[in-house]
Amino acid sequence: MRKVIGIGETVLDIIFKTDEQDGSGMRPMAAVPGGSTFNCLISLGRCGLNASFISETGNDRVGRHIISFLRQNGVDPSSVAVYPESKSPLSLAFLNENNDAEYIFYKDHPRDRLEFNYPEVSKDDVVIFSSYYAVNPVIRPQVHAFLEYVRQHGAILYYDVNFRASHRDEVIKLTPNILENLEMADIVRGSTEDFEVMFRKTDPDVIYRSQISFYTKNFICTNGGEPVELRADGGLKKQYPIVKSGQVVSTIGAGDNFNAGFIYGLIKHGITREMIEGGLTESQWDAVIGCALQFSANVCKSINNYVDEAFAKELKI
């Protein structure tokens, strides 16, 4: 079976909502394990895919819960480094009236480092890398070496930019790493918010032409509840309307689960790296992005960061 390998941060998301009675206070709604790549892999593990995670956490109650949660959901945590003297990171997510989130992050690691054993990587496995973790200059040598290793073994590289506004003042310093990631990736997904922060651009055509197409031909741009924009090899340009899920409870995991659905679609429909390099057909893009939209819609129906187990059971591979 083809494998999915993710590399990224782990956090405990504590989710708050404005008190609807008087609007003056915030009340915690839930505390759930999270992180962009983490959320993606939990959904894929629930769907029966062979998934493993590369990350780090503290040797505390939160860290132990995160590792246990990975195992419970079918994700191999053997490449998660546990640092005894560190506390696990926390994220505070504040939901507004539209149930979109603003974040504050707390990280107590005394220094960034990344020590892990490479998981086995085979031809046409899928590797997802994302967020600040993918560009952090302190651990960049280890991340870059792993991505090179992955390419040499013929895996598909999926890059979710996910660049937060909290890192806006680091853009100039991090741009070489961002561009290197774009060049290594077979498929790039980012939001208009990401590209506004990094490049001060929000138009998908402008972003693709000026920032993406030189490095990779396959680009997906999301924009909240607006249609998904695809720009792909061979000049393909297409919009995909968002799938409505009824009442939106939280959008925290929407992008992460778009990624999960896309990767699920690659494997379900037998899309290989050779096929991507040769240029996917419009119908192949339709099928894979259709899966991505389904996953994204499902996760918005609950406070959790991953697809629900009933949805995953129906889609098990």
LUMMARRO-43594 format. One record per atom (N, C-alpha, C): x, z negated, y; residue in one letter. Coordinates in pm, whole numbers, padded with zeros to 5 digits, always signed. Example, Ala and Ser with C-alpha at 12.3 -4.5 7.8 and 13.67 -1.06 7.14 Angstrom:
REM LUMMARRO-43594
+01319-00780-00569a +01230-00780-00450a +01320-00780-00330a +01285-00708-00225s +01367-00714-00106s +01290-00787+00003s 
REM end
This chain:
REM LUMMARRO-43594
+00084+00000-00120m +00000+00000+00000m +00087+00000+00126m +00049+00080+00224r +00122+00082+00351r +00110-00055+00419r +00215-00093+00490k +00218-00224+00555k +00202-00211+00706k +00154-00320+00767v +00151-00334+00912v +00238-00453+00948v +00334-00432+01037i +00425-00538+01080i +00411-00552+01231i +00391-00674+01278g +00381-00699+01421g +00491-00791+01468g +00535-00770+01593i +00634-00858+01654i +00581-00898+01791i +00573-01030+01816g +00516-01076+01942g +00507-01227+01949g +00444-01276+02055e +00436-01419+02079e +00319-01482+02004e +00329-01614+01984t +00216-01692+01935t +00183-01797+02042t +00054-01819+02066v +00010-01921+02160v -00117-01986+02105v -00150-02102+02161l -00283-02158+02138l -00364-02130+02264l -00468-02048+02251d -00555-02015+02364d -00661-02124+02381d -00659-02191+02495i -00765-02286+02530i -00855-02215+02632i -00980-02197+02596i -01070-02110+02672i -01168-02195+02752i -01178-02163+02882f -01264-02237+02974f -01371-02145+03031f -01484-02204+03066k -01594-02131+03130k -01647-02213+03245k -01683-02147+03356t -01743-02218+03468t -01870-02288+03425t -01888-02413+03469d -02010-02487+03439d -02128-02418+03506d -02221-02368+03425e -02330-02287+03478e -02434-02370+03555e -02431-02502+03539q -02532-02585+03607q -02504-02597+03756q -02379-02624+03792d -02352-02635+03936d -02236-02547+03982d -02167-02483+03889g -02060-02389+03924g -01935-02454+03979g -01928-02585+03979s -01816-02653+04044s -01701-02686+03950s -01727-02692+03821g -01622-02735+03728g -01600-02636+03617g -01498-02665+03536m -01467-02583+03420m -01480-02670+03296m -01532-02611+03190r -01542-02685+03066r -01475-02606+02954r -01398-02672+02868p -01335-02601+02755p -01440-02559+02654p -01431-02434+02609m -01525-02381+02510m -01466-02378+02370m -01336-02351+02360a -01273-02336+02229a -01122-02342+02245a -01054-02369+02135a -00908-02359+02128a -00876-02281+02001a -00821-02162+02017v -00798-02073+01903v -00656-02017+01907v -00593-01999+01792p -00461-01935+01790p -00470-01794+01847p -00367-01755+01923g -00372-01624+01986g -00234-01566+02011g -00232-01467+02099g -00117-01381+02123g -00158-01240+02091g -00116-01143+02171s -00167-01007+02159s -00148-00948+02020s -00024-00946+01972t +00003-00890+01839t -00057-00979+01730t -00053-01110+01751f -00111-01206+01657f -00259-01174+01633f -00336-01156+01741n -00479-01127+01728n -00504-01000+01649n -00423-00898+01678c -00434-00770+01607c -00412-00789+01457c -00309-00864+01421l -00276-00880+01279l -00378-00965+01205l -00434-01066+01271i -00536-01146+01205i -00655-01057+01167i -00698-00970+01257s -00809-00880+01226s -00775-00787+01110s -00652-00735+01110l -00611-00644+01002l -00597-00719+00870l -00546-00841+00874g -00539-00922+00752g -00677-00948+00695g -00773-00975+00782r -00910-00997+00736r -00969-00871+00672r -00921-00756+00714c -00970-00629+00658c -00895-00588+00531c -00806-00674+00484g -00739-00648+00358g -00611-00569+00366g -00562-00543+00489l -00436-00470+00500l -00318-00563+00470l -00209-00504+00426n -00086-00577+00398n -00014-00599+00531n -00029-00719+00589a +00021-00745+00723a +00123-00858+00724a +00225-00845+00810s +00322-00953+00828s +00358-00964+00975s +00402-01082+01016f +00421-01113+01158f +00561-01168+01182f +00626-01118+01289i +00757-01168+01334i +00734-01240+01467i +00769-01368+01471s +00746-01445+01593s +00823-01575+01586s +00783-01669+01672e +00845-01802+01675e +00739-01902+01718e +00758-02027+01678t +00668-02133+01719t +00741-02266+01710t +00677-02370+01761g +00738-02502+01754g +00700-02573+01625g +00778-02675+01592n +00748-02755+01473n +00658-02872+01515n +00536-02838+01554d +00440-02937+01599d +00305-02906+01537d +00205-02981+01576r +00073-02964+01516r +00019-02823+01541r +00040-02774+01663v -00007-02639+01698v +00065-02535+01614v +00198-02545+01604g +00275-02448+01526g +00234-02446+01380g +00215-02565+01323r +00174-02571+01182r +00036-02509+01162r -00053-02531+01259h -00187-02472+01250h -00179-02319+01258h -00094-02268+01345i -00080-02122+01360i -00031-02059+01230i +00071-02117+01169i +00124-02062+01044i +00020-02070+00932i -00050-02182+00926s -00157-02196+00826s -00267-02093+00849s -00301-02068+00975f -00405-01972+01009f -00365-01830+00968f -00239-01795+00988l -00190-01665+00942l -00211-01650+00792l -00168-01750+00717r -00181-01744+00571r -00328-01733+00529r -00414-01813+00591q -00556-01812+00556q -00620-01676+00576q -00565-01598+00670n -00622-01468+00702n -00541-01351+00645n -00458-01379+00547g -00390-01273+00473g -00271-01212+00543g -00211-01284+00640v -00093-01234+00711v +00029-01314+00668v +00135-01244+00629d +00258-01308+00582d +00334-01368+00701d +00354-01502+00704p +00423-01566+00817p +00570-01594+00791p +00627-01534+00687s +00763-01572+00646s +00869-01533+00749s +00837-01444+00844s +00932-01408+00950s +00900-01477+01082s +00819-01584+01077v +00794-01666+01196v +00897-01779+01198v +00982-01780+01300a +01085-01884+01312a +01022-02011+01369a +01052-02125+01308v +01001-02254+01354v +01118-02334+01410v +01110-02372+01539y +01217-02443+01604y +01180-02591+01618y +01252-02681+01550p +01212-02822+01542p +01204-02892+01678p +01290-02852+01774e +01294-02925+01901e +01200-02864+02006e +01120-02766+01969s +01036-02695+02065s +00888-02728+02048s +00816-02722+02159k +00671-02733+02155k +00612-02592+02156k +00504-02571+02085s +00441-02439+02077s +00377-02402+02212s +00382-02275+02250p +00325-02233+02379p +00174-02246+02382p +00122-02267+02504l -00022-02273+02528l -00061-02169+02631l -00185-02121+02620s -00242-02031+02719s -00378-02084+02760s -00400-02099+02891l -00532-02135+02941l -00600-02007+02987l -00717-01979+02929a -00792-01857+02963a -00922-01899+03033a -00941-01850+03155f -01059-01887+03234f -01153-01767+03241f -01272-01781+03182l -01369-01673+03180l -01452-01674+03309l -01465-01555+03371n -01549-01545+03490n -01693-01512+03452n -01775-01477+03550e -01917-01451+03523e -01940-01331+03434e -01840-01239+03427n -01851-01123+03338n -01782-01148+03204n -01735-01270+03184n -01664-01310+03062n -01531-01238+03045n -01473-01192+03157d -01335-01145+03159d -01245-01264+03190d -01121-01259+03144a -01036-01378+03150a -00920-01363+03248a -00888-01474+03313e -00762-01490+03385e -00681-01597+03311e -00548-01583+03313y -00465-01666+03226y -00362-01747+03304y -00331-01864+03249i -00212-01941+03288i -00138-01974+03159i -00008-01946+03156f +00071-01967+03034f +00166-02084+03052f +00181-02162+02944y +00275-02274+02942y +00366-02259+02821y +00496-02255+02848k +00592-02241+02738k +00702-02344+02755k +00723-02424+02652d +00816-02536+02661d +00941-02514+02576d +00962-02390+02529h +01085-02367+02453h +01205-02388+02545h +01306-02462+02502p +01421-02487+02589p +01500-02361+02620p +01492-02263+02533r +01557-02134+02559r +01493-02030+02466r +01486-01909+02515d +01432-01803+02431d +01538-01761+02330d +01495-01736+02210r +01584-01685+02105r +01495-01627+01997r +01549-01548+01914l +01470-01488+01807l +01559-01472+01685l +01527-01546+01581e +01605-01541+01458e +01507-01517+01343e +01522-01405+01275f +01430-01376+01166f +01496-01282+01065f +01446-01287+00943n +01487-01192+00841n +01399-01070+00850n +01459-00952+00848y +01379-00830+00856y +01287-00818+00736y +01158-00798+00759p +01069-00768+00646p +01100-00627+00595p +01061-00600+00474e +01081-00467+00418e +00996-00366+00494e +01057-00256+00535v +00986-00150+00609v +01000-00020+00533v +00889+00048+00509s +00889+00174+00435s +00832+00286+00521s +00854+00408+00477k +00803+00526+00545k +00651+00515+00565k +00607+00544+00687d +00465+00546+00726d +00399+00409+00734d +00478+00299+00722d +00426+00170+00764d +00401+00178+00915d +00323+00084+00968v +00294+00082+01111v +00350-00047+01170v +00427-00034+01278v +00483-00150+01347v +00427-00154+01489v +00366-00267+01525i +00312-00285+01659i +00398-00385+01735i +00435-00349+01857f +00509-00440+01945f +00443-00434+02082f +00444-00547+02155s +00364-00551+02276s +00408-00662+02371s +00355-00653+02493s +00358-00761+02592s +00501-00793+02639s +00514-00906+02706y +00644-00948+02759y +00746-00966+02648y +00698-01004+02531y +00788-01023+02417y +00868-00897+02388y +00809-00781+02412a +00875-00654+02382a +00977-00612+02487a +00980-00681+02601v +01074-00644+02708v +01160-00761+02756v +01134-00882+02705n +01207-01001+02746n +01358-00978+02731n +01434-00982+02842p +01577-00947+02832p +01658-01043+02745p +01613-01167+02729v +01690-01265+02652v +01689-01231+02504v +01574-01183+02453i +01567-01149+02310i +01569-00998+02288i +01595-00922+02395r +01593-00776+02384r +01688-00722+02277r +01809-00773+02265p +01899-00716+02162p +01839-00723+02021p +01776-00836+01988q +01716-00850+01854q +01594-00759+01838q +01510-00753+01942v +01390-00668+01934v +01430-00522+01924v +01524-00478+02007h +01566-00338+02005h +01629-00302+01871h +01711-00390+01817a +01774-00362+01687a +01669-00346+01578a +01565-00429+01582f +01458-00418+01482f +01382-00287+01498f +01352-00247+01621l +01279-00122+01643l +01361-00002+01596l +01492-00006+01619e +01580+00101+01568e +01576+00105+01416e +01581-00011+01354y +01574-00022+01208y +01443+00038+01156y +01336+00009+01225v +01203+00060+01188v +01199+00213+01194v +01252+00269+01302r +01251+00415+01315r +01335+00481+01205r +01448+00422+01175q +01534+00478+01071q +01465+00478+00935q +01370+00388+00915h +01298+00380+00788h +01167+00459+00789h +01143+00535+00896g +01030+00628+00897g +00894+00567+00926g +00891+00448+00987a +00762+00385+01019a +00708+00440+01151a +00579+00418+01173i +00511+00456+01298i +00522+00340+01395i +00566+00368+01519l +00578+00265+01621l +00464+00276+01721l +00386+00168+01735y +00272+00162+01827y +00305+00058+01933y +00311+00101+02058y +00350+00013+02170y +00229-00016+02258y +00189-00143+02263d +00085-00188+02355d +00156-00251+02474d +00148-00187+02590v +00224-00230+02707v +00188-00373+02748v +00061-00401+02773n +00008-00536+02800n +00097-00615+02895n +00121-00558+03014f +00213-00618+03111f +00133-00696+03214f +00143-00829+03211r +00062-00917+03294r +00111-00923+03439r +00017-00949+03529a +00050-00962+03671a +00146-01077+03697a +00149-01176+03610s +00241-01290+03629s +00387-01247+03623s +00415-01127+03570h +00552-01076+03562h +00579-00965+03664h +00491-00953+03764r +00505-00845+03862r +00642-00847+03930r +00691-00967+03962d +00819-00975+04035d +00940-00943+03947d +00917-00918+03816e +01027-00884+03726e +01030-00736+03690e +00940-00657+03748v +00926-00517+03706v +01057-00441+03717v +01125-00453+03828i +01249-00376+03849i +01351-00412+03742i +01365-00542+03716k +01462-00587+03616k +01426-00538+03476k +01294-00531+03447l +01250-00499+03312l +01225-00351+03288l +01227-00269+03393t +01195-00127+03378t +01280-00056+03273t +01412-00079+03265p +01489-00012+03158p +01435-00042+03018p +01393-00166+02994n +01339-00202+02863n +01203-00138+02840n +01121-00132+02944i +00990-00066+02934i +01008+00081+02898i +01096+00150+02969l +01117+00293+02945l +01176+00317+02805l +01263+00228+02762e +01320+00240+02628e +01210+00225+02522e +01117+00133+02545n +01004+00117+02453n +00917+00241+02449n +00889+00298+02566l +00809+00421+02572l +00875+00533+02493l +01007+00541+02502e +01080+00649+02433e +01079+00629+02282e +01081+00504+02238m +01085+00477+02094m +00948+00490+02028m +00842+00474+02107a +00707+00468+02051a +00654+00605+02011a +00577+00606+01903d +00503+00727+01865d +00369+00734+01939d +00312+00618+01969i +00185+00608+02040i +00195+00492+02139i +00149+00515+02262v +00150+00412+02366v +00007+00385+02410v -00029+00256+02418r -00159+00217+02470r -00138+00117+02584r -00206+00139+02694g -00198+00046+02806g -00325+00050+02886g -00345-00049+02970s -00463-00053+03055s -00426-00010+03197s -00527+00027+03273t -00501+00062+03414t -00441-00058+03487t -00480-00178+03447e -00424-00299+03509e -00274-00309+03483e -00232-00278+03358d -00089-00279+03325d -00011-00185+03416d -00062-00064+03431f +00013+00038+03504f +00008+00016+03655f -00096-00051+03703e -00097-00089+03845e +00013-00190+03871e +00030-00286+03780v +00134-00387+03796v +00273-00323+03787v +00294-00237+03690m +00428-00181+03667m +00464-00069+03763m +00370+00025+03784f +00402+00148+03856f +00316+00172+03979f +00222+00079+04007r +00127+00094+04119r +00046+00223+04107r +00009+00255+03986k -00074+00373+03959k -00186+00333+03863k -00306+00392+03883t -00419+00362+03795t -00487+00487+03740t -00455+00604+03793d -00516+00728+03744d -00447+00772+03615d -00522+00785+03504p -00458+00819+03376p -00377+00947+03378p -00426+01049+03448d -00351+01175+03456d -00217+01156+03527d -00220+01082+03637v -00097+01057+03713v -00001+00972+03631v -00053+00869+03565i +00032+00784+03481i +00098+00866+03370i +00017+00948+03303y +00069+01028+03192y +00174+01127+03240y +00143+01196+03347r +00233+01300+03397r +00364+01241+03451r +00355+01130+03525s +00474+01079+03594s +00551+00974+03517s +00484+00903+03423q +00551+00791+03359q +00560+00798+03207q +00470+00872+03142i +00460+00864+02996i +00508+00988+02924i +00461+01106+02967s +00476+01228+02886s +00621+01267+02860s +00712+01228+02950f +00853+01258+02928f +00906+01185+02805f +00849+01066+02777y +00898+00980+02669y +00819+00998+02539y +00687+01000+02550t +00602+01020+02432t +00480+01099+02472t +00428+01181+02382k +00315+01269+02415k +00180+01205+02387k +00178+01092+02320n +00051+01033+02276n +00022+00906+02353n -00079+00912+02441f -00106+00806+02537f -00255+00774+02540f -00286+00644+02527i -00423+00595+02536i -00430+00497+02652i -00524+00520+02743c -00540+00434+02860c -00679+00371+02857c -00684+00238+02858t -00812+00168+02860t -00835+00109+03000t -00963+00083+03031n -00997+00034+03164n -01124-00051+03157n -01112-00167+03092g -01226-00257+03082g -01345-00189+03015g -01459-00190+03084g -01580-00130+03030g -01594+00019+03056g -01494+00079+03119e -01496+00223+03145e -01448+00301+03022e -01477+00433+03016p -01435+00511+02899p -01284+00507+02875p -01248+00515+02748v -01107+00522+02707v -01057+00664+02731v -00937+00676+02787e -00878+00806+02816e -00766+00837+02717e -00771+00955+02657l -00667+01001+02566l -00594+01120+02627l -00461+01115+02622r -00377+01230+02654r -00280+01244+02537r -00279+01362+02476a -00204+01375+02350a -00129+01507+02343a -00044+01514+02244d +00039+01632+02219d -00050+01756+02210d +00000+01868+02263g -00078+01992+02261g -00174+02005+02377g -00165+01914+02473g -00251+01923+02592g -00390+01865+02573g -00414+01793+02464l -00547+01736+02440l -00575+01627+02545l -00693+01636+02605k -00738+01541+02706k -00884+01509+02678k -00915+01379+02657k -01051+01346+02617k -01088+01206+02661k -01217+01184+02686q -01273+01053+02716q -01357+01004+02600q -01355+00872+02577y -01437+00811+02474y -01516+00695+02535y -01648+00702+02539p -01727+00592+02595p -01709+00465+02513p -01711+00351+02582i -01702+00222+02515i -01826+00200+02427i -01804+00141+02309v -01916+00106+02222v -01978-00024+02272v -02107-00023+02300k -02175-00143+02348k -02202-00239+02232k -02176-00367+02255s -02190-00466+02148s -02303-00564+02173s -02391-00534+02269g -02494-00630+02305g -02436-00730+02403g -02470-00856+02389q -02422-00958+02482q -02272-00978+02466q -02198-00971+02577v -02054-00994+02576v -02028-01143+02597v -01966-01206+02497v -01933-01349+02505v -01795-01369+02565v -01699-01285+02526s -01562-01293+02578s -01492-01160+02556s -01412-01118+02654t -01334-00994+02639t -01187-01023+02608t -01155-01148+02576i -01014-01186+02560i -00943-01101+02456i -01006-01075+02343g -00939-01000+02236g -00972-00853+02232g -01038-00799+02336a -01085-00661+02329a -00972-00560+02313a -00869-00571+02395g -00757-00478+02385g -00678-00495+02257g -00657-00620+02218d -00581-00648+02096d -00651-00590+01974d -00783-00597+01975n -00859-00546+01860n -00884-00397+01868n -00875-00339+01987f -00866-00192+01996f -00742-00149+01918f -00630-00218+01941n -00507-00187+01867n -00527-00202+01716n -00593-00312+01677a -00616-00336+01533a -00700-00225+01473a -00807-00186+01542g -00893-00080+01490g -00821+00053+01483g -00736+00080+01581f -00659+00205+01581f -00566+00209+01461f -00494+00099+01437i -00402+00094+01324i -00479+00102+01192i -00592+00031+01186y -00679+00042+01068y -00717+00188+01044y -00752+00259+01152g -00790+00400+01141g -00676+00488+01092g -00553+00461+01140l -00438+00538+01093l -00424+00528+00941l -00438+00407+00891i -00419+00386+00747i -00540+00436+00668i -00661+00407+00715k -00781+00451+00645k -00785+00603+00631k -00745+00673+00737h -00754+00820+00737h -00623+00888+00697h -00528+00809+00646g -00407+00868+00591g -00318+00938+00692g -00316+00888+00817i -00234+00950+00921i -00090+00904+00905i +00001+00998+00888t +00143+00968+00868t +00222+00995+00996t +00344+00948+00997r +00430+00975+01113r +00457+01124+01128r +00473+01193+01018e +00495+01338+01023e +00375+01409+01086e +00255+01364+01055m +00135+01423+01113m +00129+01397+01264m +00167+01276+01305i +00168+01244+01449i +00270+01330+01521i +00388+01344+01462e +00493+01426+01525e +00452+01572+01534e +00371+01619+01437g +00323+01757+01441g +00204+01778+01533g +00142+01667+01576g +00026+01675+01665g -00104+01658+01587g -00175+01549+01614l -00302+01525+01546l -00410+01618+01600l -00505+01650+01516t -00619+01731+01559t -00716+01645+01639t -00806+01710+01711e -00905+01635+01787e -00992+01549+01696e -01028+01602+01580s -01113+01526+01488s -01039+01404+01433s -00908+01416+01413q -00830+01300+01368q -00826+01192+01477q -00804+01233+01601w -00808+01137+01712w -00947+01071+01721w -01051+01152+01707d -01188+01099+01714d -01209+00990+01609d -01162+01015+01488a -01183+00920+01378a -01109+00789+01403a -00984+00799+01448v -00902+00680+01465v -00949+00600+01587v -00977+00666+01697i -01024+00595+01816i -01164+00540+01793i -01244+00606+01710g -01375+00552+01674g -01362+00416+01607g -01263+00401+01518c -01237+00271+01454c -01194+00168+01559c -01108+00210+01652a -01060+00119+01756a -01175+00065+01840a -01267+00151+01876l -01381+00110+01958l -01474+00016+01883l -01490+00037+01753q -01572-00053+01671q -01515-00194+01669q -01385-00204+01645f -01319-00334+01640f -01331-00405+01775f -01306-00331+01882s -01310-00389+02016s -01448-00441+02050s -01551-00366+02013a -01688-00409+02040a -01724-00534+01961a -01679-00541+01836n -01712-00658+01753n -01654-00786+01810n -01530-00782+01856v -01464-00905+01899v -01525-00960+02027v -01589-00874+02106c -01649-00920+02232c -01777-01002+02209c -01825-01006+02087k -01950-01077+02057k -01930-01225+02028k -01804-01271+02027s -01778-01413+01997s -01665-01464+02084s -01643-01595+02078i -01535-01658+02154i -01401-01643+02084i -01401-01593+01960n -01277-01579+01885n -01200-01455+01929n -01073-01452+01893n -00984-01343+01934n -00973-01231+01831n -01053-01235+01726y -01038-01143+01614y -01177-01103+01564y -01182-00994+01487v -01311-00950+01434v -01367-01056+01340v -01500-01064+01333d -01560-01166+01247d -01546-01125+01100d -01557-01223+01013e -01527-01202+00872e -01629-01111+00804e -01755-01114+00849a -01856-01026+00790a -01824-00880+00822a -01785-00853+00947f -01744-00717+00987f -01624-00673+00906f -01525-00761+00893a -01403-00727+00819a -01431-00701+00672a -01522-00779+00615k -01554-00762+00472k -01609-00624+00443k -01691-00572+00536e -01749-00438+00517e -01642-00328+00522e -01531-00355+00592l -01429-00254+00614l -01306-00272+00525l -01309-00367+00433k -01189-00399+00355k -01134-00276+00285k -01003-00259+00298i -00934-00149+00232i -00878-00200+00099i 
REM end
